[in-house]
Amino acid sequence: MHPLMKLVLILVVVAVVVVVWGRVMGRKDPDRSLVGLTDGVRSRISRELSAGHKINAIKLYRDATGAPLADAKRAVDAWFVPGQGPGVRDAAASFGEGRLTETARARISELILAGRREDAMSLYAEATGASPTEAQAIIRTWDTTQDY
């Protein structure tokens, strides 16, 4: 093989290795500070999930925390697990902020007590604009003994 061809081949291999290395390791800006999961970030993640934009939610989580992709995906997947993820707290906060009327709250409690959780989820989603996942998380943890 001609020496010039060897040089070109070596340069191509080095360029490919550099590109692959950059893609695998990602672009990390050491000067960028991570904001963490503030209330604003959590509500933006919840909105993205409610809109069905899971990939955007994972990106927001990673941008805020610096978490690896696998950890961010796991966290976003558990976002609306009843009684656990921060998404449940966000949805519960929106409930407490008065997005539901007294009549809707009472009707949801009646439906839950009657064993009609699917109807209760539909009513909650319709009344609040919540996603089905968000409504399911709230209805699973709904306390019918409270005086709403």
C-alpha positions in Angstrom: 0.0 0.0 0.0 1.2 3.5 -0.8 2.5 5.5 2.2 0.1 8.4 1.4 -2.8 6.0 1.4 -1.7 4.7 4.8 -1.6 8.2 6.2 -5.1 9.0 4.9 -6.4 5.7 6.3 -4.9 6.5 9.7 -6.4 10.0 9.7 -9.8 8.6 8.8 -9.6 6.1 11.6 -8.5 8.8 14.1 -11.4 11.1 13.0 -14.0 8.2 13.4 -12.6 7.4 16.8 -12.8 11.1 17.9 -16.4 11.4 16.6 -17.5 8.2 18.3 -15.8 9.1 21.5 -17.6 12.5 21.5 -21.0 10.9 20.9 -20.5 8.3 23.6 -19.2 10.6 26.2 -21.4 13.5 25.3 -20.6 17.1 25.5 -20.0 18.0 29.1 -19.7 21.7 29.9 -17.7 21.9 33.1 -18.8 25.5 33.7 -22.5 24.7 33.5 -24.1 24.3 36.9 -27.0 21.8 37.4 -30.2 23.3 38.8 -31.5 20.1 40.3 -35.1 19.2 40.6 -36.6 22.5 41.5 -40.4 23.0 41.6 -40.3 24.7 38.2 -38.3 21.8 36.6 -40.6 19.2 38.2 -43.7 21.0 36.9 -42.2 21.2 33.4 -41.4 17.5 33.5 -45.0 16.7 34.6 -46.4 18.9 31.8 -44.2 17.1 29.2 -45.4 13.7 30.5 -49.0 14.9 30.5 -48.6 15.9 26.9 -47.1 12.5 26.0 -43.6 13.9 25.4 -41.6 11.4 27.4 -38.4 12.0 25.6 -38.6 15.7 26.3 -39.3 14.9 30.0 -36.2 12.7 30.1 -34.1 15.4 28.5 -35.3 18.0 31.0 -34.5 15.6 33.9 -31.0 15.0 32.5 -30.4 18.7 31.9 -31.4 19.5 35.5 -29.7 16.7 37.3 -26.8 15.6 35.0 -28.1 12.0 35.5 -27.1 9.3 32.9 -29.7 8.3 30.4 -30.6 5.1 32.1 -31.1 6.8 35.5 -33.1 9.6 34.0 -35.4 7.1 32.1 -36.0 5.1 35.2 -36.8 8.3 37.2 -39.2 9.5 34.5 -40.9 6.1 34.2 -41.6 6.2 38.0 -42.8 9.8 37.9 -46.4 9.0 38.4 -46.2 5.7 40.4 -48.9 6.1 43.0 -47.6 7.5 46.3 -44.0 7.8 45.1 -42.6 10.0 42.2 -42.5 13.7 42.3 -45.2 13.8 39.6 -47.7 12.6 42.2 -46.9 15.5 44.5 -47.2 17.9 41.5 -50.6 16.5 40.6 -51.7 16.6 44.2 -50.6 20.2 44.5 -52.7 21.1 41.5 -55.6 19.4 43.1 -55.0 21.4 46.3 -54.8 24.6 44.3 -58.5 24.4 43.6 -58.6 23.1 40.0 -61.4 20.8 41.1 -64.8 22.2 42.2 -66.4 20.9 45.4 -69.0 19.1 43.4 -66.3 17.3 41.3 -64.4 16.3 44.4 -67.5 14.9 46.0 -68.5 13.1 42.8 -65.0 11.5 42.5 -65.1 10.3 46.1 -68.6 8.8 45.4 -67.3 7.0 42.3 -64.3 5.6 44.1 -66.5 4.3 47.0 -68.8 2.7 44.4 -65.8 0.9 42.9 -65.9 2.9 39.7 -62.3 4.0 39.6 -62.1 4.3 35.8 -65.0 6.8 35.8 -63.3 8.7 38.7 -60.1 8.9 36.6 -62.0 10.1 33.6 -63.8 12.8 35.7 -60.5 13.9 37.3 -58.8 14.1 33.9 -61.7 16.0 32.4 -62.0 18.5 35.3 -58.3 19.2 35.6 -56.8 18.6 32.2 -54.6 15.9 33.6 -53.2 13.1 31.5 -54.6 9.6 32.0 -51.4 8.6 33.8 -51.6 11.6 36.1 -55.3 10.9 36.8 -54.6 7.3 37.5 -51.9 8.2 40.0 -54.2 10.6 41.9 -57.2 8.3 41.9 -55.1 5.4 43.2 -54.1 7.5 46.2 -57.4 9.4 46.7 -58.4 9.7 50.3 -62.2 9.4 50.5 -62.3 10.1 54.2 -61.2 13.7 53.8 -63.8 16.4 53.7 -63.2 18.0 50.4 
